[in-house]
Amino acid sequence: MNFEPPIHWNDYEDIAMKLYERFGNDFTESKIYRIRFTDLHKWVLEIPNFSGKADESNEGHLEMIQSSWVYEWRDNQK
């Protein structure tokens, strides 16, 4: 059994990997950048093992998650 440590708002790369695992290529780079922060916020809170609280998030976190997700998507296109 794998133990995964809890994920928090500033674990951008971990969150990006989980979002990519969930959505795969449904979102391309341009689509990722057009995702509403309200949707992104909700999806992050739905990640299994995510232990951050809804009110601990801010725009900076969501921007970093978004760009990390783009890098994760790019890495998987090779």
N, CA, C and O atoms as a GROMACS GRO file, in nm:
protein
  312
    1MET      N    1   0.084  -0.118   0.000
    1MET     CA    2   0.000   0.000   0.000
    1MET      C    3   0.088   0.125   0.000
    1MET      O    4   0.180   0.138   0.082
    2ASN      N    5   0.060   0.215  -0.092
    2ASN     CA    6   0.138   0.338  -0.099
    2ASN      C    7   0.082   0.440  -0.003
    2ASN      O    8  -0.039   0.464   0.002
    3PHE      N    9   0.172   0.501   0.073
    3PHE     CA   10   0.128   0.611   0.157
    3PHE      C   11   0.160   0.740   0.084
    3PHE      O   12   0.275   0.767   0.050
    4GLU      N   13   0.058   0.820   0.059
    4GLU     CA   14   0.080   0.950  -0.002
    4GLU      C   15   0.062   1.057   0.103
    4GLU      O   16  -0.041   1.063   0.170
    5PRO      N   17   0.163   1.141   0.119
    5PRO     CA   18   0.148   1.249   0.217
    5PRO      C   19   0.037   1.344   0.174
    5PRO      O   20   0.005   1.352   0.056
    6PRO      N   21  -0.021   1.414   0.269
    6PRO     CA   22  -0.128   1.508   0.233
    6PRO      C   23  -0.076   1.617   0.139
    6PRO      O   24   0.041   1.655   0.145
    7ILE      N   25  -0.163   1.664   0.053
    7ILE     CA   26  -0.129   1.770  -0.042
    7ILE      C   27  -0.190   1.901   0.008
    7ILE      O   28  -0.305   1.905   0.052
    8HIS      N   29  -0.111   2.006  -0.001
    8HIS     CA   30  -0.156   2.139   0.042
    8HIS      C   31  -0.153   2.235  -0.076
    8HIS      O   32  -0.105   2.200  -0.184
    9TRP      N   33  -0.205   2.356  -0.056
    9TRP     CA   34  -0.217   2.454  -0.164
    9TRP      C   35  -0.086   2.487  -0.233
    9TRP      O   36  -0.084   2.516  -0.352
   10ASN      N   37   0.025   2.482  -0.159
   10ASN     CA   38   0.153   2.520  -0.220
   10ASN      C   39   0.229   2.401  -0.280
   10ASN      O   40   0.344   2.416  -0.321
   11ASP      N   41   0.166   2.284  -0.286
   11ASP     CA   42   0.226   2.168  -0.352
   11ASP      C   43   0.186   2.167  -0.499
   11ASP      O   44   0.119   2.076  -0.547
   12TYR      N   45   0.231   2.271  -0.570
   12TYR     CA   46   0.183   2.297  -0.707
   12TYR      C   47   0.206   2.179  -0.801
   12TYR      O   48   0.116   2.142  -0.877
   13GLU      N   49   0.326   2.121  -0.796
   13GLU     CA   50   0.356   2.012  -0.889
   13GLU      C   51   0.272   1.888  -0.859
   13GLU      O   52   0.225   1.821  -0.950
   14ASP      N   53   0.253   1.858  -0.730
   14ASP     CA   54   0.169   1.743  -0.693
   14ASP      C   55   0.026   1.763  -0.741
   14ASP      O   56  -0.037   1.672  -0.794
   15ILE      N   57  -0.025   1.884  -0.721
   15ILE     CA   58  -0.161   1.915  -0.764
   15ILE      C   59  -0.171   1.903  -0.916
   15ILE      O   60  -0.267   1.846  -0.968
   16ALA      N   61  -0.072   1.958  -0.986
   16ALA     CA   62  -0.071   1.952  -1.133
   16ALA      C   63  -0.073   1.808  -1.182
   16ALA      O   64  -0.144   1.775  -1.278
   17MET      N   65   0.004   1.720  -1.117
   17MET     CA   66   0.006   1.579  -1.158
   17MET      C   67  -0.131   1.516  -1.136
   17MET      O   68  -0.178   1.439  -1.220
   18LYS      N   69  -0.194   1.547  -1.024
   18LYS     CA   70  -0.326   1.491  -0.995
   18LYS      C   71  -0.430   1.541  -1.096
   18LYS      O   72  -0.516   1.465  -1.140
   19LEU      N   73  -0.423   1.669  -1.132
   19LEU     CA   74  -0.516   1.724  -1.230
   19LEU      C   75  -0.493   1.660  -1.366
   19LEU      O   76  -0.588   1.630  -1.438
   20TYR      N   77  -0.366   1.639  -1.402
   20TYR     CA   78  -0.337   1.574  -1.530
   20TYR      C   79  -0.387   1.429  -1.528
   20TYR      O   80  -0.442   1.381  -1.627
   21GLU      N   81  -0.367   1.360  -1.415
   21GLU     CA   82  -0.417   1.222  -1.404
   21GLU      C   83  -0.568   1.219  -1.422
   21GLU      O   84  -0.621   1.126  -1.483
   22ARG      N   85  -0.636   1.319  -1.369
   22ARG     CA   86  -0.782   1.322  -1.376
   22ARG      C   87  -0.831   1.358  -1.516
   22ARG      O   88  -0.922   1.294  -1.569
   23PHE      N   89  -0.772   1.460  -1.576
   23PHE     CA   90  -0.825   1.514  -1.700
   23PHE      C   91  -0.745   1.477  -1.825
   23PHE      O   92  -0.795   1.492  -1.937
   24GLY      N   93  -0.621   1.430  -1.807
   24GLY     CA   94  -0.540   1.390  -1.922
   24GLY      C   95  -0.533   1.498  -2.027
   24GLY      O   96  -0.502   1.614  -1.997
   25ASN      N   97  -0.561   1.461  -2.152
   25ASN     CA   98  -0.552   1.555  -2.261
   25ASN      C   99  -0.684   1.625  -2.292
   25ASN      O  100  -0.698   1.686  -2.398
   26ASP      N  101  -0.781   1.615  -2.200
   26ASP     CA  102  -0.907   1.689  -2.218
   26ASP      C  103  -0.879   1.839  -2.224
   26ASP      O  104  -0.950   1.914  -2.291
   27PHE      N  105  -0.774   1.882  -2.151
   27PHE     CA  106  -0.737   2.022  -2.150
   27PHE      C  107  -0.600   2.038  -2.214
   27PHE      O  108  -0.502   1.981  -2.167
   28THR      N  109  -0.595   2.116  -2.322
   28THR     CA  110  -0.467   2.152  -2.383
   28THR      C  111  -0.413   2.274  -2.311
   28THR      O  112  -0.479   2.329  -2.223
   29GLU      N  113  -0.293   2.317  -2.349
   29GLU     CA  114  -0.231   2.432  -2.283
   29GLU      C  115  -0.324   2.554  -2.284
   29GLU      O  116  -0.344   2.618  -2.181
   30SER      N  117  -0.379   2.587  -2.400
   30SER     CA  118  -0.463   2.707  -2.407
   30SER      C  119  -0.591   2.690  -2.326
   30SER      O  120  -0.641   2.787  -2.269
   31LYS      N  121  -0.644   2.568  -2.322
   31LYS     CA  122  -0.766   2.545  -2.242
   31LYS      C  123  -0.736   2.554  -2.093
   31LYS      O  124  -0.818   2.605  -2.016
   32ILE      N  125  -0.621   2.506  -2.051
   32ILE     CA  126  -0.584   2.514  -1.909
   32ILE      C  127  -0.580   2.660  -1.865
   32ILE      O  128  -0.626   2.694  -1.757
   33TYR      N  129  -0.523   2.746  -1.951
   33TYR     CA  130  -0.512   2.887  -1.915
   33TYR      C  131  -0.646   2.958  -1.918
   33TYR      O  132  -0.658   3.069  -1.866
   34ARG      N  133  -0.748   2.896  -1.977
   34ARG     CA  134  -0.881   2.960  -1.981
   34ARG      C  135  -0.976   2.904  -1.874
   34ARG      O  136  -1.091   2.947  -1.867
   35ILE      N  137  -0.929   2.811  -1.793
   35ILE     CA  138  -1.014   2.755  -1.687
   35ILE      C  139  -1.045   2.864  -1.584
   35ILE      O  140  -0.956   2.937  -1.540
   36ARG      N  141  -1.170   2.873  -1.547
   36ARG     CA  142  -1.208   2.970  -1.442
   36ARG      C  143  -1.149   2.925  -1.309
   36ARG      O  144  -1.146   2.806  -1.278
   37PHE      N  145  -1.103   3.021  -1.232
   37PHE     CA  146  -1.044   2.989  -1.102
   37PHE      C  147  -1.145   2.922  -1.009
   37PHE      O  148  -1.106   2.842  -0.923
   38THR      N  149  -1.273   2.955  -1.025
   38THR     CA  150  -1.374   2.890  -0.940
   38THR      C  151  -1.377   2.739  -0.969
   38THR      O  152  -1.390   2.659  -0.876
   39ASP      N  153  -1.366   2.700  -1.097
   39ASP     CA  154  -1.363   2.557  -1.132
   39ASP      C  155  -1.234   2.493  -1.083
   39ASP      O  156  -1.236   2.384  -1.024
   40LEU      N  157  -1.121   2.559  -1.107
   40LEU     CA  158  -0.992   2.506  -1.065
   40LEU      C  159  -0.991   2.484  -0.914
   40LEU      O  160  -0.945   2.380  -0.866
   41HIS      N  161  -1.041   2.580  -0.839
   41HIS     CA  162  -1.048   2.572  -0.693
   41HIS      C  163  -1.127   2.449  -0.651
   41HIS      O  164  -1.084   2.373  -0.564
   42LYS      N  165  -1.242   2.428  -0.714
   42LYS     CA  166  -1.328   2.314  -0.682
   42LYS      C  167  -1.256   2.182  -0.712
   42LYS      O  168  -1.261   2.089  -0.632
   43TRP      N  169  -1.190   2.174  -0.828
   43TRP     CA  170  -1.122   2.050  -0.866
   43TRP      C  171  -1.006   2.018  -0.773
   43TRP      O  172  -0.983   1.901  -0.742
   44VAL      N  173  -0.934   2.120  -0.728
   44VAL     CA  174  -0.824   2.096  -0.634
   44VAL      C  175  -0.880   2.039  -0.504
   44VAL      O  176  -0.823   1.945  -0.448
   45LEU      N  177  -0.990   2.096  -0.456
   45LEU     CA  178  -1.049   2.047  -0.331
   45LEU      C  179  -1.099   1.903  -0.344
   45LEU      O  180  -1.112   1.833  -0.244
   46GLU      N  181  -1.128   1.858  -0.467
   46GLU     CA  182  -1.176   1.721  -0.490
   46GLU      C  183  -1.064   1.618  -0.501
   46GLU      O  184  -1.091   1.498  -0.508
   47ILE      N  185  -0.938   1.663  -0.503
   47ILE     CA  186  -0.825   1.570  -0.514
   47ILE      C  187  -0.820   1.483  -0.389
   47ILE      O  188  -0.820   1.534  -0.276
   48PRO      N  189  -0.815   1.349  -0.409
   48PRO     CA  190  -0.801   1.262  -0.292
   48PRO      C  191  -0.671   1.299  -0.220
   48PRO      O  192  -0.570   1.327  -0.285
   49ASN      N  193  -0.672   1.301  -0.089
   49ASN     CA  194  -0.551   1.331  -0.014
   49ASN      C  195  -0.521   1.480  -0.005
   49ASN      O  196  -0.421   1.520   0.055
   50PHE      N  197  -0.607   1.564  -0.063
   50PHE     CA  198  -0.584   1.708  -0.051
   50PHE      C  199  -0.632   1.751   0.086
   50PHE      O  200  -0.746   1.725   0.124
   51SER      N  201  -0.545   1.816   0.162
   51SER     CA  202  -0.582   1.850   0.300
   51SER      C  203  -0.588   2.000   0.324
   51SER      O  204  -0.609   2.044   0.437
   52GLY      N  205  -0.571   2.080   0.218
   52GLY     CA  206  -0.586   2.224   0.235
   52GLY      C  207  -0.732   2.261   0.254
   52GLY      O  208  -0.821   2.184   0.217
   53LYS      N  209  -0.757   2.375   0.310
   53LYS     CA  210  -0.894   2.423   0.331
   53LYS      C  211  -0.929   2.521   0.219
   53LYS      O  212  -0.843   2.590   0.165
   54ALA      N  213  -1.058   2.527   0.188
   54ALA     CA  214  -1.105   2.613   0.078
   54ALA      C  215  -1.061   2.758   0.098
   54ALA      O  216  -1.021   2.825   0.002
   55ASP      N  217  -1.068   2.807   0.221
   55ASP     CA  218  -1.039   2.949   0.244
   55ASP      C  219  -0.889   2.978   0.257
   55ASP      O  220  -0.851   3.093   0.278
   56GLU      N  221  -0.804   2.876   0.245
   56GLU     CA  222  -0.660   2.898   0.250
   56GLU      C  223  -0.602   2.930   0.112
   56GLU      O  224  -0.485   2.965   0.100
   57SER      N  225  -0.684   2.918   0.011
   57SER     CA  226  -0.640   2.941  -0.126
   57SER      C  227  -0.638   3.090  -0.157
   57SER      O  228  -0.709   3.168  -0.095
   58ASN      N  229  -0.555   3.127  -0.254
   58ASN     CA  230  -0.558   3.264  -0.305
   58ASN      C  231  -0.525   3.262  -0.454
   58ASN      O  232  -0.492   3.158  -0.509
   59GLU      N  233  -0.535   3.376  -0.518
   59GLU     CA  234  -0.514   3.384  -0.662
   59GLU      C  235  -0.374   3.338  -0.701
   59GLU      O  236  -0.355   3.274  -0.804
   60GLY      N  237  -0.276   3.372  -0.619
   60GLY     CA  238  -0.138   3.331  -0.646
   60GLY      C  239  -0.124   3.180  -0.650
   60GLY      O  240  -0.056   3.126  -0.738
   61HIS      N  241  -0.187   3.111  -0.556
   61HIS     CA  242  -0.185   2.964  -0.556
   61HIS      C  243  -0.245   2.911  -0.685
   61HIS      O  244  -0.188   2.823  -0.749
   62LEU      N  245  -0.361   2.964  -0.723
   62LEU     CA  246  -0.431   2.913  -0.840
   62LEU      C  247  -0.352   2.940  -0.969
   62LEU      O  248  -0.351   2.858  -1.060
   63GLU      N  249  -0.286   3.055  -0.976
   63GLU     CA  250  -0.201   3.085  -1.092
   63GLU      C  251  -0.085   2.986  -1.100
   63GLU      O  252  -0.052   2.938  -1.209
   64MET      N  253  -0.023   2.957  -0.986
   64MET     CA  254   0.089   2.862  -0.986
   64MET      C  255   0.043   2.721  -1.021
   64MET      O  256   0.113   2.649  -1.093
   65ILE      N  257  -0.073   2.681  -0.972
   65ILE     CA  258  -0.129   2.550  -1.004
   65ILE      C  259  -0.155   2.542  -1.154
   65ILE      O  260  -0.125   2.442  -1.218
   66GLN      N  261  -0.211   2.648  -1.209
   66GLN     CA  262  -0.243   2.653  -1.351
   66GLN      C  263  -0.116   2.638  -1.436
   66GLN      O  264  -0.113   2.558  -1.530
   67SER      N  265  -0.013   2.714  -1.404
   67SER     CA  266   0.108   2.705  -1.486
   67SER      C  267   0.179   2.570  -1.464
   67SER      O  268   0.237   2.516  -1.558
   68SER      N  269   0.175   2.516  -1.343
   68SER     CA  270   0.233   2.384  -1.319
   68SER      C  271   0.159   2.277  -1.398
   68SER      O  272   0.221   2.183  -1.448
   69TRP      N  273   0.028   2.291  -1.409
   69TRP     CA  274  -0.053   2.196  -1.487
   69TRP      C  275  -0.012   2.203  -1.634
   69TRP      O  276  -0.003   2.100  -1.701
   70VAL      N  277   0.011   2.323  -1.684
   70VAL     CA  278   0.056   2.338  -1.824
   70VAL      C  279   0.188   2.265  -1.845
   70VAL      O  280   0.204   2.194  -1.944
   71TYR      N  281   0.284   2.283  -1.752
   71TYR     CA  282   0.412   2.213  -1.766
   71TYR      C  283   0.394   2.063  -1.759
   71TYR      O  284   0.459   1.989  -1.834
   72GLU      N  285   0.308   2.016  -1.672
   72GLU     CA  286   0.278   1.874  -1.661
   72GLU      C  287   0.219   1.823  -1.792
   72GLU      O  288   0.258   1.716  -1.841
   73TRP      N  289   0.126   1.897  -1.850
   73TRP     CA  290   0.064   1.860  -1.977
   73TRP      C  291   0.170   1.853  -2.087
   73TRP      O  292   0.176   1.757  -2.164
   74ARG      N  293   0.256   1.957  -2.093
   74ARG     CA  294   0.364   1.960  -2.194
   74ARG      C  295   0.455   1.839  -2.181
   74ARG      O  296   0.491   1.776  -2.281
   75ASP      N  297   0.494   1.807  -2.058
   75ASP     CA  298   0.585   1.692  -2.034
   75ASP      C  299   0.525   1.563  -2.087
   75ASP      O  300   0.597   1.474  -2.132
   76ASN      N  301   0.394   1.552  -2.081
   76ASN     CA  302   0.327   1.429  -2.124
   76ASN      C  303   0.298   1.425  -2.274
   76ASN      O  304   0.243   1.327  -2.323
   77GLN      N  305   0.334   1.531  -2.346
   77GLN     CA  306   0.311   1.533  -2.491
   77GLN      C  307   0.432   1.480  -2.568
   77GLN      O  308   0.427   1.464  -2.690
   78LYS      N  309   0.543   1.453  -2.496
   78LYS     CA  310   0.667   1.409  -2.562
   78LYS      C  311   0.662   1.263  -2.600
   78LYS      O  312   0.758   1.210  -2.656
   0.00000   0.00000   0.00000
